[in-house]
Amino acid sequence: MRFCFGPVPSRRLGRSLGVDILPRKTCNLNCIYCELGPTKTYTCGRAEYTSVSEICREINEVIAGGADFDALTITASGEPTLHASLGEILACARALTDRPLTVLTNGTLFVDPAVRRDVAPADVVLPSLDAALARSFRRVNRPALCVDFEGIVFGLESLRKEFTGRIWLETLLVKGVNDTEEDLTALRKAYARIRPDAVHLNTVARPPAVSWARPLIGRELEEARAFLQQGLDVPIEIVVDTKRRLAEGFHPLLEREILDMLLRRPMRRDEIADLFGCGGDAVARVITGLLAQGRVREEPFEGKTYYRAAEDI
């Protein structure tokens, strides 16, 4: 499959059937924590980067093939709202399934009314807002010059007024970068303006784009959550990695599919076993073979070993 992947176990969405609608790392940000590595195509220009008809045909093929999923998630190895036909893709998906449609986005382009209209068919939009201070935004998200920082919160406010579905806002905190009291105070004010249905608090959980991007520990995350929650009626929760076990045999263990997934995100062996519904020994054999072939590399992070597909496979 060129566009569809999974379903994958999602912390917030259950079994999520992903639809990756952009060429790899096409984005207007270059976030220091991004598990996909540095941005390759740095742009704010909306265009039809990939064929809508091919995307819709593949979604139909996967659904017709009996894929078992809880939500269909429009995402990208970059920023999906850069696709000028996002609305058409969502409308196509809506016609093919009655499962919830979700959109993962960095939230920077909702200042554009056309982008807000495009996400209208979705049931849930999950935008990010990692910083509400310009200097912290530049440090953690490293935006392209074309990104309108002042317009980000305004765009999310406008989305809240127009969008009839749910908005789950995510903030990822990086230790020593966007977690100061001043940062958290500014974020709390932004949450009050945006009025999302929920705020999901996160930290660096996988090998990041830059080696010095470090996570907050559990106690620090809880302290940040409590500070952000003060005087705010929007629920704030800390999201953590799922330990949900998929049914045995849910997904066949195929080398190509493991490689496809590792191109999109680094994963641990236990996560791969969960995703593909197989035993740890089987995963170990496949990973050992891929390492020997140079098709996968190890990346240690926070005392755990992750695996990432080599860029040139």
C-alpha positions as CSV (number, residue, x, y, z in Angstrom):
1,M,0.0,0.0,0.0
2,R,1.3,3.4,-0.9
3,F,-1.0,5.5,1.3
4,C,-2.8,3.3,3.8
5,F,-1.1,1.7,6.8
6,G,-2.1,-0.2,9.8
7,P,-4.5,-0.3,11.5
8,V,-2.1,0.7,14.3
9,P,-2.8,0.8,18.1
10,S,-3.4,4.5,19.0
11,R,-3.4,5.9,22.5
12,R,-6.4,8.0,21.7
13,L,-8.2,6.4,18.8
14,G,-8.0,2.6,19.3
15,R,-7.2,0.8,16.1
16,S,-6.4,3.6,13.7
17,L,-6.3,3.0,10.0
18,G,-3.8,5.6,8.8
19,V,-3.9,7.4,5.4
20,D,-0.6,9.2,4.7
21,I,-1.4,11.7,2.0
22,L,1.9,13.6,1.5
23,P,5.4,12.7,0.2
24,R,7.7,12.0,3.2
25,K,8.5,15.0,5.4
26,T,6.6,17.7,3.5
27,C,5.9,20.2,6.2
28,N,6.0,23.8,7.3
29,L,7.6,22.9,10.6
30,N,10.8,21.1,11.5
31,C,10.0,20.1,15.1
32,I,13.0,19.1,17.3
33,Y,11.1,16.1,18.7
34,C,9.8,14.7,15.4
35,E,10.2,11.0,15.2
36,L,10.4,11.2,11.3
37,G,13.6,13.2,11.4
38,P,14.3,16.6,9.6
39,T,11.9,18.2,7.2
40,K,12.8,17.6,3.6
41,T,10.3,19.8,1.7
42,Y,9.9,23.0,3.8
43,T,6.8,24.8,2.5
44,C,3.5,26.5,3.4
45,G,2.2,26.0,-0.2
46,R,-1.0,24.0,-0.5
47,A,-1.0,21.7,-3.6
48,E,-2.2,18.3,-4.7
49,Y,1.0,16.6,-3.7
50,T,-0.5,13.1,-4.3
51,S,-3.4,11.8,-6.5
52,V,-6.8,12.0,-4.8
53,S,-8.2,9.3,-7.0
54,E,-5.4,6.9,-6.1
55,I,-5.8,7.7,-2.4
56,C,-9.6,7.0,-2.6
57,R,-9.1,3.9,-4.6
58,E,-6.7,2.5,-2.0
59,I,-8.9,3.4,0.9
60,N,-11.8,1.6,-0.8
61,E,-9.6,-1.4,-1.4
62,V,-8.5,-1.7,2.2
63,I,-12.0,-1.3,3.6
64,A,-13.4,-3.7,1.0
65,G,-10.7,-6.2,2.1
66,G,-12.2,-6.3,5.6
67,A,-9.8,-4.1,7.5
68,D,-10.9,-3.9,11.2
69,F,-10.4,-0.4,12.6
70,D,-12.0,2.0,15.1
71,A,-11.1,5.2,13.3
72,L,-9.8,6.3,9.9
73,T,-7.1,8.9,10.4
74,I,-5.9,11.3,7.8
75,T,-2.2,12.0,8.6
76,A,1.0,12.6,6.7
77,S,4.7,12.2,7.0
78,G,4.5,15.9,7.3
79,E,1.5,18.3,7.5
80,P,-1.7,16.9,5.9
81,T,-3.5,20.3,5.6
82,L,-0.9,21.2,3.0
83,H,-2.8,18.9,0.6
84,A,-5.1,21.2,-1.4
85,S,-7.7,18.4,-1.8
86,L,-7.9,17.4,1.8
87,G,-11.6,18.1,1.8
88,E,-12.2,15.9,-1.2
89,I,-10.2,13.1,0.5
90,L,-12.3,13.3,3.6
91,A,-15.5,13.4,1.7
92,C,-14.4,10.2,-0.2
93,A,-13.5,8.5,3.1
94,R,-16.9,9.6,4.6
95,A,-18.7,7.9,1.7
96,L,-16.7,4.6,2.3
97,T,-17.1,4.2,6.1
98,D,-19.2,5.2,9.0
99,R,-16.3,4.9,11.4
100,P,-15.0,8.2,12.9
101,L,-12.9,10.3,10.6
102,T,-9.9,12.0,12.3
103,V,-7.3,14.5,11.1
104,L,-3.9,14.8,12.8
105,T,-2.4,18.2,12.1
106,N,0.2,20.7,13.5
107,G,-2.6,23.3,13.6
108,T,-0.7,26.1,11.8
109,L,-2.9,26.5,8.8
110,F,-6.4,27.0,10.3
111,V,-6.0,30.8,9.8
112,D,-6.9,29.9,6.2
113,P,-10.7,29.6,5.9
114,A,-10.3,27.1,3.1
115,V,-8.4,24.7,5.4
116,R,-11.2,25.0,8.0
117,R,-13.7,24.2,5.4
118,D,-11.7,21.2,4.2
119,V,-11.8,19.5,7.7
120,A,-15.5,19.9,8.1
121,P,-16.4,16.3,7.2
122,A,-14.1,15.0,10.0
123,D,-15.5,13.8,13.4
124,V,-12.3,14.7,15.3
125,V,-9.5,17.1,14.6
126,L,-6.3,16.7,16.6
127,P,-4.2,19.8,16.2
128,S,-1.0,20.6,18.1
129,L,0.0,23.7,20.0
130,D,3.3,23.2,21.6
131,A,4.0,26.8,22.5
132,A,2.1,30.1,22.8
133,L,5.2,32.2,23.1
134,A,7.0,33.1,19.8
135,R,10.5,32.4,21.0
136,S,9.5,29.0,22.4
137,F,7.6,28.2,19.2
138,R,10.7,28.9,17.1
139,R,12.8,26.7,19.4
140,V,10.6,23.7,19.6
141,N,8.8,23.8,16.2
142,R,11.4,25.5,14.0
143,P,8.8,27.0,11.6
144,A,9.3,27.9,7.9
145,L,9.4,31.7,7.5
146,C,6.0,31.6,5.9
147,V,4.3,30.4,9.1
148,D,2.1,33.0,10.7
149,F,2.7,32.5,14.4
150,E,0.2,35.2,15.4
151,G,-2.4,33.6,13.3
152,I,-2.2,30.1,14.9
153,V,-4.3,30.6,18.0
154,F,-6.7,32.8,16.0
155,G,-7.0,30.0,13.4
156,L,-7.8,27.5,16.1
157,E,-10.3,29.8,17.7
158,S,-12.0,30.2,14.3
159,L,-12.0,26.4,13.9
160,R,-13.7,26.0,17.2
161,K,-16.5,28.4,16.1
162,E,-17.1,26.7,12.8
163,F,-16.3,23.0,13.3
164,T,-19.1,20.8,14.6
165,G,-17.0,17.9,15.7
166,R,-14.5,17.4,18.5
167,I,-11.2,19.2,18.8
168,W,-8.5,17.4,20.9
169,L,-5.5,19.7,21.2
170,E,-2.1,18.2,21.9
171,T,0.8,19.9,23.6
172,L,4.2,18.2,23.6
173,L,6.6,19.5,26.2
174,V,10.4,19.3,25.8
175,K,12.5,19.6,28.9
176,G,14.1,23.0,29.2
177,V,12.5,24.3,25.9
178,N,8.8,25.0,26.3
179,D,8.1,23.9,29.9
180,T,8.8,27.1,31.9
181,E,6.1,28.7,34.1
182,E,5.9,31.5,31.5
183,D,5.4,29.0,28.7
184,L,2.7,27.2,30.7
185,T,0.9,30.4,31.6
186,A,0.8,31.5,27.9
187,L,-0.5,28.0,26.9
188,R,-3.2,28.1,29.5
189,K,-4.4,31.5,28.2
190,A,-4.4,30.0,24.6
191,Y,-6.4,27.0,25.7
192,A,-9.0,29.4,27.3
193,R,-9.3,31.2,23.9
194,I,-9.5,28.1,21.8
195,R,-11.8,26.1,24.0
196,P,-11.0,22.6,22.7
197,D,-12.9,19.6,23.9
198,A,-9.8,18.3,25.6
199,V,-6.1,19.0,25.9
200,H,-3.7,16.0,25.6
201,L,-0.3,16.6,27.3
202,N,2.6,14.7,25.9
203,T,6.4,14.7,25.9
204,V,9.3,13.2,23.9
205,A,8.6,9.4,23.7
206,R,10.5,8.2,20.7
207,P,14.0,9.0,19.2
208,P,13.6,12.7,18.2
209,A,15.0,14.7,15.3
210,V,17.7,16.2,17.5
211,S,19.5,14.2,20.1
212,W,19.2,16.9,22.8
213,A,15.4,17.0,22.9
214,R,14.7,15.3,26.2
215,P,11.4,14.2,27.8
216,L,9.8,15.4,31.1
217,I,9.6,12.7,33.7
218,G,6.2,11.6,35.1
219,R,6.3,13.9,38.1
220,E,7.2,16.9,35.9
221,L,4.4,16.1,33.5
222,E,1.9,15.8,36.3
223,E,3.0,19.2,37.8
224,A,2.7,20.8,34.4
225,R,-0.8,19.3,33.9
226,A,-1.9,20.6,37.3
227,F,-0.5,24.1,36.6
228,L,-2.3,24.2,33.2
229,Q,-5.5,23.0,34.7
230,Q,-5.8,25.9,37.2
231,G,-8.9,27.9,36.5
232,L,-9.6,26.1,33.2
233,D,-12.7,24.1,32.6
234,V,-11.1,22.2,29.6
235,P,-10.0,18.7,30.7
236,I,-6.3,18.2,30.5
237,E,-4.9,14.6,30.5
238,I,-1.5,13.1,30.1
239,V,-1.4,10.7,27.2
240,V,0.8,7.6,27.5
241,D,1.8,4.8,25.3
242,T,-0.9,2.1,24.9
243,K,-0.2,-1.4,26.2
244,R,-3.3,-2.7,24.4
245,R,-2.8,-6.2,23.0
246,L,-4.2,-6.8,19.5
247,A,-5.9,-10.1,18.8
248,E,-3.6,-13.0,17.7
249,G,-3.5,-13.1,14.0
250,F,-5.1,-9.7,13.6
251,H,-2.4,-8.7,11.1
252,P,0.0,-11.0,9.2
253,L,3.7,-10.6,10.0
254,L,5.1,-9.5,6.7
255,E,8.6,-8.1,6.4
256,R,7.5,-5.5,3.9
257,E,4.8,-4.2,6.2
258,I,7.2,-4.0,9.1
259,L,9.6,-2.0,7.0
260,D,6.7,0.3,5.8
261,M,5.8,1.0,9.4
262,L,9.4,1.6,10.5
263,L,9.7,4.2,7.7
264,R,6.9,6.1,9.3
265,R,7.9,5.8,12.9
266,P,10.5,4.2,15.1
267,M,9.1,1.3,17.2
268,R,10.2,-1.1,19.9
269,R,10.0,-4.8,19.4
270,D,7.1,-5.2,21.8
271,E,5.2,-2.5,19.9
272,I,5.8,-4.3,16.6
273,A,4.5,-7.5,18.2
274,D,1.4,-5.8,19.4
275,L,0.8,-4.1,16.1
276,F,1.1,-7.3,14.0
277,G,-0.5,-9.6,16.5
278,C,2.5,-12.0,16.8
279,G,4.9,-13.3,19.3
280,G,8.1,-11.6,20.4
281,D,10.3,-14.4,19.1
282,A,9.0,-14.0,15.5
283,V,9.6,-10.2,15.7
284,A,13.1,-10.8,17.0
285,R,13.9,-13.1,14.0
286,V,12.7,-10.6,11.5
287,I,14.4,-7.6,13.1
288,T,17.7,-9.6,13.4
289,G,17.5,-10.3,9.7
290,L,16.7,-6.8,8.7
291,L,19.6,-5.4,10.9
292,A,22.0,-7.9,9.2
293,Q,20.8,-6.6,5.8
294,G,21.3,-3.0,6.8
295,R,17.6,-2.3,6.1
296,V,16.9,-1.3,9.7
297,R,19.0,0.4,12.3
298,E,18.8,0.6,16.1
299,E,18.2,3.8,18.0
300,P,18.6,3.8,21.8
301,F,16.4,6.4,23.6
302,E,15.8,6.7,27.3
303,G,17.1,3.3,28.1
304,K,15.0,1.5,25.4
305,T,15.9,0.3,21.9
306,Y,13.9,1.5,18.9
307,Y,14.1,0.4,15.3
308,R,13.9,2.6,12.3
309,A,14.0,1.7,8.6
310,A,17.0,2.9,6.7
311,E,16.1,5.9,4.5
312,D,17.3,4.4,1.3
313,I,15.3,1.2,1.2
